[in-house]
Amino acid sequence: MYEIMRALYETDFDGYIRPDHGRMIWDEKGRAGYGLYDRALGIAYLNGLWEALTKGGKL
């Protein structure tokens, strides 16, 4: 995932990035593959990678 985010960063990507699917966790009910909580955790992960890239950190 880091390499994908780095490629987006290096090409000055200026669009939306979002997790597409997530698991149902913490007794959540909904459509299979669209768990809200797990997708929220996914976007937090993506935001962390993006922040590391913008601050010039090496992972």
N, C-alpha and C positions, 0 to 999 in steps of 0.2 A: 504494500500500500504506500510505503514511503516513496518508492520509485515513481509510482503514478503521480503522487502529489508533487514530487520534485519536477516531473516533466511538465505538469500544469503550471507550476510556478515559473519555470525557466522559459516557457512560451508566453508569459504574461496573460494567462487565461483570465478572462473577466466574465465568467458566467456563474451559474449556480452549481454547487456541489452538495449532494445530499446522499445519505445512505438509502438504498432502494428497498431493502427488506430487513426485517428484524424478527427475532423470536418472541413468543409470548412469555413474559417473565413476570414474577411477582403477582401471580393469580390474575393476570390481565385477561380480558375477554375481547374478542374482535375477530377480524378476518385473518386467516392463517397467512403468515409471512409479513404482516403489517403491524407488528407489535410497536406501540408508541414508545414504551420505555427503552426497549433495546435499540430502536432507531435513534433515540435521544443520546444514548451512550455512544452510538456510532458517530454521531455528528460531533460529540465532544472529543472523540479520538481524532477525527479529521481536523477539527479546529486546532488541536494540539500539534499535529504534524505541520499544519500551515503556519502556525505561530513560530515553530522551530525554524522553518524555512525562511520566514521573513526576518528573523533575528540573526540569521547567518549561522545557526548552530549545526553541528555535525552530529548525526545520530549513528 
